[in-house]
Amino acid sequence: KAKKQEVVVSKVSLSDDETKTVGVVGASIQIFEGEKAEGNPIHSWKTDGKDHTIPNLEVGKKYTFHEETAPTGLKAVTDFVFTVDEKGAVKLEKTSTTGEVKIEEGKLVVTDAIDYKKVVISKVKIGGTELKDAKIEIRNESGDQLAKGKIDGVAGDLKWTSTETAKEIEIKPGTYTFYEEAAPEGYQKVTELKFKVDESGNVSLVDGFKGLNEDKTPATVTAKAGKL
């Protein structure tokens, strides 16, 4: 009779500021016998942010880990193959190319990569030249805290002072608030502007509303493809 073992899986992603890992909620995982995700899975589950145990794995047999879907804002890991020995030790036979897979303290630790989208934020004068010295923040949908992402490849809060070139940021899909902390002398701040970044990296204005200037007149805002 074939010996059976169990394997503990820890499904995590990097936090928004990339300083630690956090449990992933809502990823759909399937385990298949053999080296491909074919036929019917022998085990499947939806992650809840906690470790999960895969029971009844045959010692020495190859299994494929398949992430059917990842939650919004994360990239599913590519399929990888693993085995378990009679002591319950896990060995990776074929590793993932997206995300990271490793054995840590006897557990299979599977890390989803953050699914950043590149968005260009352009703050211009009438006539189209870039306006420098505006203090810009990207906040969450409700506008009460700074959003996290990357500026110039560095993870952290999304805030900067505009220069004579447009700013490219990396941000997860979702709905955000464009907030102008301070405008250059002679210009009004833009307020109440909400925009959405979709799964393809396209930018759109929420409900088509272009935000307001400080004097409550409509602001001039355009959003298309990956640019605001």
Disulfide bonds with the S-S distance in Angstrom:
none
